[in-house]
Amino acid sequence: MSDPITLGLVALVLLVALIAIRIPIAYSMILVGAGGIMMLSGPALLLSQLKTLAYGQFSVYDLSIVPMFILMGELATVAGLSQALFRGANAWLGWMRGGTAMAAIAGCAGFGAVCGSSLATASTMGKVALPELRKYRYSGALATGSLAAGGVLGILIPPSVVLIVYAVMVEANIVTMFAAALLPGILAVFLFILTIAIYVAIRPEAGPRGGATSREEFLSASIGLLPVIGIFGLVLGGIYLGFFNPTPAAAIGVLLVALYGLLRGSIRWGSMITALKATARSSGMIYLILLGAELMKIFMSRAGLPQTAAAWIADSGMSPMAVMVVILIALILLGCLMDSLSMILLVIPFFWPMLLELNGGLYQISADGAGFGMSTEDLKIWFGILALIVVELGLITPPVGMNVFIISSLAKDVPMIETFKGVLPFFFAELLRVALLLLFPVITLALPRLLASWPT
């Protein structure tokens, strides 16, 4: 095939087809990327790339944080952090109408901050919170919908493995990305709790008030939150304040979570081995996908597809902001078909160079220049946070909706259609958050800029 652009388009269709027939995304990307490079530039270039590409990718120091935070999340799942979080949040919020569902959201946010995985957050918090929601006779839609939606908080509230992988792919600073994710994450928690308040105001029977908490229970539950707050504060506070880099911070987090579980007796030798094995599997999968993504990026760059798409969009008269909206809509639709990490690794090599071209190229640094009117570094941050949010919407959107399937497997008495109805208000709350971040980039960029100006 002589035309590189046509070859690139055919390759994209082939990649989607391979994924659709359940070929693992890592192998699909490696096959398509390697085949495309060989067809464009011959086998010699491909062999030359493969000689050093894997080592160059896997020896990046920033990637050492990935297995550490995955292990931290695996240990947190078995250490009992979720019970302490929900119990404490419920002591503070459960007395209100809809308060137990609000406590589930707060628990999801806290557990996501330690775990960094949306699926693990939904699964773990579902096991803890569903019995309490049933006890107070919450409607099936609100109970399951709030837990499925709360799970999406795991991807954005730092530390987040997907956020780390995105930062490595676009060569962004991980600490800066963590800082950028904090305010949008807090905004999501606020909007979800507000959504529940509006829901129970319209349908009071859906979220009854919880039982009154005794003073002893309230104090005990609040004290139980202190270790979790301490772990989160030490890990992220140390990163933000510059006491240590993300990798040693992750190691400290693993140590603290392990000590917490050992002291409570919830982590034993068998569960530790299980957590290490799960970490090895997840890390290996991520590294292999990264290799495939790098091959795809080389192929697409040589085919000139992102540059051609950017030139075509520029000639079409569409504003950069309109292009960003179209990309986000495409990400929502594609996110319904595959998990968030795979989506990020698949689309970033294509969309990021295109946005970079629209913004004036790699060296466009003028705040009032062309494109989006922001520097390349700010665009990396802003786009990354928006992309992660909309990709994660796929976890609560048909036909895949993995969070919905997880919660439905735990609440077998609630029809899945009820759970999808329950997540719908939260879906619109997420769209509102995306609109706010689009219209007011300062929400995303304020904290990174503040930390950049912080005296060192």
Contacts in CASP RR format, 6 or more apart in sequence:
PFRMAT RR
TARGET T0000
AUTHOR 0000-0000-0000
METHOD contacts of the structure
MODEL  1
MSDPITLGLVALVLLVALIAIRIPIAYSMILVGAGGIMMLSGPALLLSQL
KTLAYGQFSVYDLSIVPMFILMGELATVAGLSQALFRGANAWLGWMRGGT
AMAAIAGCAGFGAVCGSSLATASTMGKVALPELRKYRYSGALATGSLAAG
GVLGILIPPSVVLIVYAVMVEANIVTMFAAALLPGILAVFLFILTIAIYV
AIRPEAGPRGGATSREEFLSASIGLLPVIGIFGLVLGGIYLGFFNPTPAA
AIGVLLVALYGLLRGSIRWGSMITALKATARSSGMIYLILLGAELMKIFM
SRAGLPQTAAAWIADSGMSPMAVMVVILIALILLGCLMDSLSMILLVIPF
FWPMLLELNGGLYQISADGAGFGMSTEDLKIWFGILALIVVELGLITPPV
GMNVFIISSLAKDVPMIETFKGVLPFFFAELLRVALLLLFPVITLALPRL
LASWPT
1 7 0 8 1.000
1 10 0 8 1.000
1 39 0 8 1.000
4 40 0 8 1.000
4 302 0 8 1.000
4 303 0 8 1.000
4 304 0 8 1.000
4 305 0 8 1.000
5 303 0 8 1.000
5 304 0 8 1.000
5 305 0 8 1.000
5 308 0 8 1.000
7 36 0 8 1.000
7 39 0 8 1.000
7 40 0 8 1.000
7 303 0 8 1.000
8 36 0 8 1.000
8 299 0 8 1.000
8 300 0 8 1.000
8 303 0 8 1.000
8 305 0 8 1.000
9 305 0 8 1.000
11 32 0 8 1.000
11 33 0 8 1.000
11 36 0 8 1.000
11 299 0 8 1.000
11 303 0 8 1.000
12 305 0 8 1.000
12 350 0 8 1.000
14 32 0 8 1.000
15 28 0 8 1.000
15 29 0 8 1.000
15 32 0 8 1.000
15 296 0 8 1.000
15 346 0 8 1.000
18 27 0 8 1.000
18 28 0 8 1.000
18 31 0 8 1.000
18 32 0 8 1.000
19 25 0 8 1.000
19 28 0 8 1.000
19 337 0 8 1.000
19 338 0 8 1.000
19 342 0 8 1.000
20 337 0 8 1.000
25 289 0 8 1.000
25 338 0 8 1.000
25 342 0 8 1.000
25 345 0 8 1.000
25 346 0 8 1.000
26 285 0 8 1.000
26 288 0 8 1.000
26 289 0 8 1.000
26 291 0 8 1.000
26 292 0 8 1.000
29 289 0 8 1.000
29 292 0 8 1.000
29 293 0 8 1.000
29 295 0 8 1.000
29 296 0 8 1.000
29 345 0 8 1.000
29 346 0 8 1.000
30 288 0 8 1.000
30 291 0 8 1.000
30 292 0 8 1.000
30 295 0 8 1.000
32 296 0 8 1.000
32 299 0 8 1.000
33 292 0 8 1.000
33 295 0 8 1.000
33 296 0 8 1.000
33 298 0 8 1.000
33 299 0 8 1.000
34 46 0 8 1.000
34 50 0 8 1.000
34 295 0 8 1.000
35 46 0 8 1.000
35 299 0 8 1.000
36 299 0 8 1.000
36 303 0 8 1.000
37 45 0 8 1.000
37 46 0 8 1.000
37 49 0 8 1.000
37 295 0 8 1.000
37 298 0 8 1.000
37 299 0 8 1.000
37 302 0 8 1.000
38 45 0 8 1.000
38 46 0 8 1.000
40 299 0 8 1.000
40 302 0 8 1.000
40 303 0 8 1.000
41 302 0 8 1.000
49 295 0 8 1.000
49 298 0 8 1.000
53 291 0 8 1.000
53 294 0 8 1.000
53 295 0 8 1.000
54 291 0 8 1.000
57 63 0 8 1.000
57 287 0 8 1.000
57 290 0 8 1.000
57 291 0 8 1.000
57 294 0 8 1.000
58 287 0 8 1.000
58 290 0 8 1.000
58 291 0 8 1.000
60 168 0 8 1.000
61 247 0 8 1.000
62 164 0 8 1.000
62 167 0 8 1.000
62 168 0 8 1.000
62 174 0 8 1.000
62 246 0 8 1.000
62 247 0 8 1.000
63 164 0 8 1.000
63 168 0 8 1.000
63 287 0 8 1.000
63 290 0 8 1.000
64 247 0 8 1.000
65 159 0 8 1.000
65 164 0 8 1.000
65 174 0 8 1.000
65 246 0 8 1.000
65 247 0 8 1.000
65 250 0 8 1.000
66 161 0 8 1.000
66 164 0 8 1.000
66 165 0 8 1.000
66 283 0 8 1.000
66 286 0 8 1.000
67 279 0 8 1.000
67 280 0 8 1.000
67 282 0 8 1.000
67 283 0 8 1.000
68 247 0 8 1.000
68 250 0 8 1.000
68 251 0 8 1.000
68 253 0 8 1.000
68 254 0 8 1.000
69 116 0 8 1.000
69 159 0 8 1.000
69 161 0 8 1.000
69 164 0 8 1.000
69 250 0 8 1.000
70 117 0 8 1.000
70 161 0 8 1.000
70 278 0 8 1.000
70 279 0 8 1.000
70 282 0 8 1.000
70 283 0 8 1.000
71 254 0 8 1.000
71 275 0 8 1.000
71 276 0 8 1.000
71 279 0 8 1.000
72 114 0 8 1.000
72 115 0 8 1.000
72 159 0 8 1.000
72 250 0 8 1.000
72 253 0 8 1.000
72 254 0 8 1.000
72 257 0 8 1.000
73 114 0 8 1.000
73 115 0 8 1.000
73 116 0 8 1.000
73 117 0 8 1.000
73 120 0 8 1.000
73 257 0 8 1.000
74 274 0 8 1.000
74 275 0 8 1.000
74 276 0 8 1.000
74 278 0 8 1.000
74 279 0 8 1.000
75 254 0 8 1.000
75 257 0 8 1.000
75 258 0 8 1.000
75 261 0 8 1.000
75 267 0 8 1.000
75 272 0 8 1.000
75 275 0 8 1.000
76 82 0 8 1.000
76 111 0 8 1.000
76 114 0 8 1.000
76 115 0 8 1.000
76 257 0 8 1.000
77 115 0 8 1.000
77 120 0 8 1.000
77 124 0 8 1.000
77 275 0 8 1.000
78 261 0 8 1.000
78 266 0 8 1.000
78 267 0 8 1.000
78 271 0 8 1.000
78 274 0 8 1.000
78 275 0 8 1.000
79 257 0 8 1.000
79 258 0 8 1.000
79 260 0 8 1.000
79 261 0 8 1.000
79 264 0 8 1.000
79 266 0 8 1.000
79 267 0 8 1.000
80 261 0 8 1.000
80 264 0 8 1.000
80 266 0 8 1.000
81 111 0 8 1.000
81 114 0 8 1.000
81 228 0 8 1.000
81 257 0 8 1.000
81 260 0 8 1.000
82 107 0 8 1.000
82 111 0 8 1.000
82 124 0 8 1.000
82 125 0 8 1.000
82 127 0 8 1.000
82 128 0 8 1.000
83 128 0 8 1.000
84 224 0 8 1.000
84 225 0 8 1.000
84 227 0 8 1.000
84 228 0 8 1.000
85 106 0 8 1.000
85 107 0 8 1.000
85 110 0 8 1.000
85 111 0 8 1.000
85 125 0 8 1.000
85 225 0 8 1.000
85 228 0 8 1.000
86 103 0 8 1.000
86 104 0 8 1.000
86 107 0 8 1.000
86 125 0 8 1.000
86 128 0 8 1.000
86 129 0 8 1.000
86 132 0 8 1.000
87 221 0 8 1.000
87 224 0 8 1.000
88 103 0 8 1.000
88 221 0 8 1.000
88 222 0 8 1.000
88 224 0 8 1.000
88 225 0 8 1.000
89 102 0 8 1.000
89 103 0 8 1.000
89 104 0 8 1.000
89 106 0 8 1.000
89 107 0 8 1.000
89 225 0 8 1.000
90 99 0 8 1.000
90 100 0 8 1.000
90 103 0 8 1.000
90 132 0 8 1.000
90 213 0 8 1.000
90 221 0 8 1.000
91 213 0 8 1.000
91 217 0 8 1.000
91 218 0 8 1.000
91 221 0 8 1.000
91 222 0 8 1.000
92 103 0 8 1.000
92 222 0 8 1.000
93 99 0 8 1.000
93 100 0 8 1.000
93 102 0 8 1.000
93 103 0 8 1.000
93 106 0 8 1.000
94 100 0 8 1.000
94 102 0 8 1.000
94 103 0 8 1.000
94 209 0 8 1.000
94 210 0 8 1.000
94 211 0 8 1.000
94 213 0 8 1.000
95 209 0 8 1.000
95 210 0 8 1.000
95 211 0 8 1.000
95 212 0 8 1.000
95 213 0 8 1.000
96 102 0 8 1.000
96 209 0 8 1.000
97 200 0 8 1.000
97 201 0 8 1.000
97 204 0 8 1.000
97 207 0 8 1.000
97 208 0 8 1.000
97 209 0 8 1.000
98 138 0 8 1.000
98 142 0 8 1.000
98 196 0 8 1.000
98 197 0 8 1.000
98 199 0 8 1.000
98 200 0 8 1.000
98 207 0 8 1.000
98 208 0 8 1.000
98 209 0 8 1.000
99 196 0 8 1.000
99 207 0 8 1.000
99 209 0 8 1.000
99 210 0 8 1.000
100 129 0 8 1.000
100 132 0 8 1.000
100 133 0 8 1.000
100 136 0 8 1.000
100 138 0 8 1.000
100 207 0 8 1.000
100 210 0 8 1.000
101 133 0 8 1.000
101 138 0 8 1.000
101 142 0 8 1.000
101 143 0 8 1.000
101 146 0 8 1.000
101 196 0 8 1.000
101 207 0 8 1.000
102 193 0 8 1.000
102 196 0 8 1.000
102 197 0 8 1.000
103 129 0 8 1.000
104 125 0 8 1.000
104 126 0 8 1.000
104 129 0 8 1.000
104 133 0 8 1.000
104 146 0 8 1.000
104 147 0 8 1.000
104 150 0 8 1.000
105 146 0 8 1.000
105 149 0 8 1.000
105 150 0 8 1.000
105 153 0 8 1.000
105 189 0 8 1.000
105 192 0 8 1.000
105 193 0 8 1.000
105 196 0 8 1.000
106 189 0 8 1.000
106 193 0 8 1.000
107 125 0 8 1.000
107 129 0 8 1.000
108 121 0 8 1.000
108 122 0 8 1.000
108 125 0 8 1.000
108 147 0 8 1.000
108 150 0 8 1.000
108 151 0 8 1.000
108 153 0 8 1.000
108 154 0 8 1.000
109 150 0 8 1.000
109 153 0 8 1.000
109 154 0 8 1.000
109 157 0 8 1.000
109 185 0 8 1.000
109 188 0 8 1.000
109 189 0 8 1.000
110 153 0 8 1.000
110 157 0 8 1.000
110 228 0 8 1.000
110 232 0 8 1.000
111 121 0 8 1.000
111 124 0 8 1.000
111 125 0 8 1.000
111 154 0 8 1.000
112 118 0 8 1.000
112 121 0 8 1.000
112 151 0 8 1.000
112 153 0 8 1.000
112 154 0 8 1.000
112 157 0 8 1.000
113 154 0 8 1.000
113 157 0 8 1.000
113 158 0 8 1.000
113 159 0 8 1.000
113 232 0 8 1.000
113 236 0 8 1.000
114 228 0 8 1.000
114 231 0 8 1.000
114 232 0 8 1.000
114 257 0 8 1.000
115 121 0 8 1.000
115 124 0 8 1.000
115 154 0 8 1.000
116 154 0 8 1.000
116 155 0 8 1.000
116 157 0 8 1.000
116 159 0 8 1.000
116 160 0 8 1.000
116 161 0 8 1.000
117 154 0 8 1.000
117 155 0 8 1.000
117 161 0 8 1.000
118 151 0 8 1.000
118 152 0 8 1.000
118 153 0 8 1.000
118 154 0 8 1.000
118 155 0 8 1.000
118 340 0 8 1.000
118 392 0 8 1.000
118 395 0 8 1.000
118 403 0 8 1.000
119 151 0 8 1.000
119 339 0 8 1.000
119 395 0 8 1.000
119 402 0 8 1.000
119 403 0 8 1.000
119 406 0 8 1.000
121 150 0 8 1.000
121 151 0 8 1.000
121 153 0 8 1.000
121 154 0 8 1.000
122 147 0 8 1.000
122 148 0 8 1.000
122 150 0 8 1.000
122 151 0 8 1.000
122 395 0 8 1.000
122 403 0 8 1.000
122 406 0 8 1.000
122 407 0 8 1.000
123 406 0 8 1.000
123 410 0 8 1.000
125 147 0 8 1.000
125 150 0 8 1.000
125 151 0 8 1.000
126 147 0 8 1.000
126 407 0 8 1.000
126 410 0 8 1.000
127 410 0 8 1.000
129 147 0 8 1.000
130 143 0 8 1.000
130 144 0 8 1.000
130 147 0 8 1.000
130 407 0 8 1.000
130 410 0 8 1.000
130 411 0 8 1.000
133 142 0 8 1.000
133 143 0 8 1.000
133 147 0 8 1.000
134 143 0 8 1.000
136 207 0 8 1.000
136 208 0 8 1.000
136 209 0 8 1.000
136 210 0 8 1.000
136 211 0 8 1.000
137 207 0 8 1.000
137 208 0 8 1.000
138 206 0 8 1.000
138 207 0 8 1.000
138 208 0 8 1.000
139 203 0 8 1.000
139 205 0 8 1.000
139 206 0 8 1.000
139 207 0 8 1.000
140 411 0 8 1.000
140 414 0 8 1.000
140 418 0 8 1.000
140 419 0 8 1.000
140 422 0 8 1.000
141 206 0 8 1.000
141 414 0 8 1.000
141 418 0 8 1.000
141 419 0 8 1.000
141 421 0 8 1.000
141 422 0 8 1.000
142 196 0 8 1.000
142 199 0 8 1.000
142 200 0 8 1.000
142 206 0 8 1.000
142 207 0 8 1.000
142 422 0 8 1.000
143 411 0 8 1.000
143 414 0 8 1.000
144 404 0 8 1.000
144 407 0 8 1.000
144 408 0 8 1.000
144 411 0 8 1.000
144 414 0 8 1.000
144 418 0 8 1.000
144 419 0 8 1.000
144 422 0 8 1.000
145 396 0 8 1.000
145 404 0 8 1.000
145 407 0 8 1.000
145 419 0 8 1.000
145 422 0 8 1.000
145 423 0 8 1.000
145 426 0 8 1.000
146 192 0 8 1.000
146 196 0 8 1.000
146 422 0 8 1.000
146 426 0 8 1.000
147 407 0 8 1.000
148 395 0 8 1.000
148 396 0 8 1.000
148 403 0 8 1.000
148 404 0 8 1.000
148 406 0 8 1.000
148 407 0 8 1.000
148 419 0 8 1.000
148 422 0 8 1.000
148 423 0 8 1.000
149 192 0 8 1.000
149 396 0 8 1.000
149 403 0 8 1.000
149 423 0 8 1.000
149 426 0 8 1.000
149 427 0 8 1.000
149 430 0 8 1.000
150 192 0 8 1.000
150 403 0 8 1.000
150 426 0 8 1.000
151 395 0 8 1.000
151 403 0 8 1.000
152 188 0 8 1.000
152 392 0 8 1.000
152 393 0 8 1.000
152 395 0 8 1.000
152 396 0 8 1.000
152 403 0 8 1.000
152 430 0 8 1.000
153 185 0 8 1.000
153 188 0 8 1.000
153 189 0 8 1.000
153 192 0 8 1.000
154 160 0 8 1.000
155 162 0 8 1.000
155 163 0 8 1.000
155 340 0 8 1.000
155 388 0 8 1.000
155 391 0 8 1.000
155 392 0 8 1.000
156 163 0 8 1.000
156 181 0 8 1.000
156 184 0 8 1.000
156 185 0 8 1.000
156 188 0 8 1.000
156 385 0 8 1.000
156 388 0 8 1.000
156 389 0 8 1.000
156 392 0 8 1.000
157 181 0 8 1.000
157 182 0 8 1.000
157 185 0 8 1.000
158 177 0 8 1.000
158 178 0 8 1.000
158 181 0 8 1.000
158 182 0 8 1.000
158 236 0 8 1.000
159 178 0 8 1.000
159 235 0 8 1.000
159 236 0 8 1.000
159 246 0 8 1.000
159 249 0 8 1.000
159 250 0 8 1.000
160 178 0 8 1.000
160 181 0 8 1.000
160 388 0 8 1.000
161 286 0 8 1.000
161 341 0 8 1.000
162 340 0 8 1.000
162 341 0 8 1.000
162 344 0 8 1.000
162 388 0 8 1.000
163 174 0 8 1.000
163 177 0 8 1.000
163 178 0 8 1.000
163 181 0 8 1.000
163 388 0 8 1.000
164 174 0 8 1.000
164 177 0 8 1.000
164 246 0 8 1.000
165 286 0 8 1.000
165 290 0 8 1.000
165 341 0 8 1.000
165 344 0 8 1.000
165 345 0 8 1.000
166 172 0 8 1.000
166 177 0 8 1.000
166 344 0 8 1.000
166 348 0 8 1.000
166 384 0 8 1.000
166 387 0 8 1.000
166 388 0 8 1.000
167 173 0 8 1.000
167 174 0 8 1.000
167 176 0 8 1.000
167 177 0 8 1.000
168 174 0 8 1.000
168 290 0 8 1.000
169 290 0 8 1.000
169 293 0 8 1.000
169 344 0 8 1.000
169 345 0 8 1.000
169 348 0 8 1.000
169 349 0 8 1.000
169 352 0 8 1.000
170 348 0 8 1.000
170 352 0 8 1.000
170 380 0 8 1.000
170 384 0 8 1.000
171 380 0 8 1.000
172 377 0 8 1.000
172 380 0 8 1.000
172 381 0 8 1.000
174 246 0 8 1.000
175 239 0 8 1.000
175 240 0 8 1.000
175 242 0 8 1.000
175 245 0 8 1.000
175 246 0 8 1.000
175 451 0 8 1.000
176 377 0 8 1.000
176 381 0 8 1.000
176 448 0 8 1.000
176 451 0 8 1.000
176 452 0 8 1.000
177 381 0 8 1.000
177 384 0 8 1.000
177 385 0 8 1.000
178 236 0 8 1.000
178 239 0 8 1.000
178 240 0 8 1.000
178 246 0 8 1.000
179 240 0 8 1.000
179 447 0 8 1.000
179 448 0 8 1.000
179 451 0 8 1.000
180 381 0 8 1.000
180 382 0 8 1.000
180 385 0 8 1.000
180 444 0 8 1.000
180 445 0 8 1.000
180 447 0 8 1.000
180 448 0 8 1.000
181 385 0 8 1.000
181 388 0 8 1.000
182 236 0 8 1.000
182 447 0 8 1.000
183 443 0 8 1.000
183 444 0 8 1.000
183 446 0 8 1.000
183 447 0 8 1.000
184 385 0 8 1.000
184 389 0 8 1.000
184 433 0 8 1.000
184 437 0 8 1.000
184 443 0 8 1.000
184 444 0 8 1.000
187 433 0 8 1.000
187 436 0 8 1.000
187 443 0 8 1.000
188 389 0 8 1.000
188 429 0 8 1.000
188 430 0 8 1.000
188 433 0 8 1.000
191 429 0 8 1.000
191 430 0 8 1.000
191 432 0 8 1.000
191 433 0 8 1.000
192 426 0 8 1.000
192 429 0 8 1.000
194 429 0 8 1.000
195 425 0 8 1.000
195 426 0 8 1.000
195 429 0 8 1.000
198 425 0 8 1.000
199 206 0 8 1.000
199 207 0 8 1.000
199 425 0 8 1.000
200 206 0 8 1.000
200 207 0 8 1.000
213 221 0 8 1.000
227 260 0 8 1.000
230 256 0 8 1.000
231 253 0 8 1.000
231 256 0 8 1.000
231 257 0 8 1.000
231 260 0 8 1.000
234 252 0 8 1.000
234 253 0 8 1.000
234 256 0 8 1.000
235 249 0 8 1.000
235 250 0 8 1.000
235 252 0 8 1.000
235 253 0 8 1.000
235 256 0 8 1.000
236 249 0 8 1.000
237 243 0 8 1.000
238 244 0 8 1.000
238 249 0 8 1.000
239 245 0 8 1.000
239 246 0 8 1.000
239 249 0 8 1.000
240 451 0 8 1.000
242 456 0 8 1.000
244 252 0 8 1.000
258 267 0 8 1.000
258 272 0 8 1.000
261 267 0 8 1.000
286 341 0 8 1.000
289 341 0 8 1.000
289 342 0 8 1.000
289 345 0 8 1.000
290 345 0 8 1.000
292 345 0 8 1.000
293 345 0 8 1.000
293 346 0 8 1.000
293 348 0 8 1.000
293 349 0 8 1.000
294 349 0 8 1.000
296 346 0 8 1.000
296 349 0 8 1.000
296 350 0 8 1.000
297 349 0 8 1.000
300 306 0 8 1.000
300 349 0 8 1.000
300 350 0 8 1.000
300 353 0 8 1.000
301 353 0 8 1.000
305 350 0 8 1.000
306 350 0 8 1.000
306 351 0 8 1.000
306 352 0 8 1.000
306 353 0 8 1.000
306 354 0 8 1.000
306 357 0 8 1.000
307 353 0 8 1.000
307 354 0 8 1.000
307 357 0 8 1.000
309 354 0 8 1.000
310 353 0 8 1.000
310 354 0 8 1.000
310 355 0 8 1.000
310 357 0 8 1.000
310 358 0 8 1.000
311 357 0 8 1.000
313 323 0 8 1.000
313 354 0 8 1.000
313 358 0 8 1.000
314 357 0 8 1.000
314 358 0 8 1.000
318 326 0 8 1.000
320 355 0 8 1.000
320 358 0 8 1.000
320 359 0 8 1.000
320 371 0 8 1.000
320 372 0 8 1.000
321 372 0 8 1.000
321 438 0 8 1.000
323 354 0 8 1.000
323 355 0 8 1.000
323 358 0 8 1.000
324 355 0 8 1.000
324 372 0 8 1.000
324 383 0 8 1.000
324 386 0 8 1.000
324 438 0 8 1.000
325 438 0 8 1.000
327 351 0 8 1.000
327 355 0 8 1.000
328 386 0 8 1.000
328 387 0 8 1.000
328 390 0 8 1.000
328 434 0 8 1.000
328 438 0 8 1.000
331 343 0 8 1.000
331 347 0 8 1.000
331 387 0 8 1.000
331 390 0 8 1.000
331 391 0 8 1.000
332 390 0 8 1.000
332 391 0 8 1.000
332 393 0 8 1.000
332 394 0 8 1.000
332 397 0 8 1.000
334 343 0 8 1.000
334 346 0 8 1.000
334 347 0 8 1.000
334 391 0 8 1.000
335 343 0 8 1.000
335 391 0 8 1.000
335 393 0 8 1.000
335 394 0 8 1.000
335 397 0 8 1.000
335 400 0 8 1.000
336 394 0 8 1.000
336 397 0 8 1.000
336 398 0 8 1.000
336 399 0 8 1.000
336 400 0 8 1.000
336 401 0 8 1.000
337 400 0 8 1.000
338 346 0 8 1.000
338 400 0 8 1.000
339 402 0 8 1.000
340 388 0 8 1.000
340 391 0 8 1.000
340 392 0 8 1.000
340 394 0 8 1.000
340 395 0 8 1.000
343 391 0 8 1.000
344 387 0 8 1.000
344 388 0 8 1.000
344 391 0 8 1.000
347 387 0 8 1.000
348 387 0 8 1.000
351 387 0 8 1.000
352 383 0 8 1.000
355 372 0 8 1.000
355 379 0 8 1.000
355 383 0 8 1.000
356 362 0 8 1.000
356 376 0 8 1.000
356 379 0 8 1.000
358 371 0 8 1.000
358 372 0 8 1.000
359 370 0 8 1.000
359 371 0 8 1.000
359 372 0 8 1.000
359 373 0 8 1.000
359 374 0 8 1.000
359 376 0 8 1.000
359 379 0 8 1.000
360 369 0 8 1.000
360 370 0 8 1.000
360 371 0 8 1.000
361 376 0 8 1.000
362 376 0 8 1.000
363 376 0 8 1.000
364 370 0 8 1.000
364 371 0 8 1.000
364 375 0 8 1.000
364 376 0 8 1.000
365 375 0 8 1.000
365 376 0 8 1.000
366 373 0 8 1.000
366 375 0 8 1.000
367 373 0 8 1.000
367 374 0 8 1.000
367 375 0 8 1.000
372 379 0 8 1.000
372 382 0 8 1.000
374 382 0 8 1.000
374 441 0 8 1.000
374 445 0 8 1.000
378 441 0 8 1.000
378 445 0 8 1.000
381 444 0 8 1.000
381 445 0 8 1.000
381 448 0 8 1.000
382 437 0 8 1.000
382 441 0 8 1.000
382 444 0 8 1.000
382 445 0 8 1.000
385 437 0 8 1.000
385 444 0 8 1.000
386 434 0 8 1.000
386 437 0 8 1.000
386 438 0 8 1.000
386 444 0 8 1.000
389 430 0 8 1.000
389 433 0 8 1.000
389 434 0 8 1.000
389 437 0 8 1.000
390 434 0 8 1.000
393 427 0 8 1.000
393 430 0 8 1.000
394 400 0 8 1.000
394 401 0 8 1.000
394 402 0 8 1.000
395 401 0 8 1.000
395 402 0 8 1.000
395 403 0 8 1.000
395 404 0 8 1.000
396 403 0 8 1.000
396 404 0 8 1.000
396 423 0 8 1.000
396 426 0 8 1.000
396 427 0 8 1.000
397 427 0 8 1.000
398 420 0 8 1.000
403 423 0 8 1.000
404 416 0 8 1.000
404 419 0 8 1.000
404 420 0 8 1.000
404 423 0 8 1.000
405 416 0 8 1.000
407 419 0 8 1.000
408 414 0 8 1.000
408 416 0 8 1.000
408 419 0 8 1.000
411 419 0 8 1.000
436 443 0 8 1.000
437 443 0 8 1.000
437 444 0 8 1.000
END
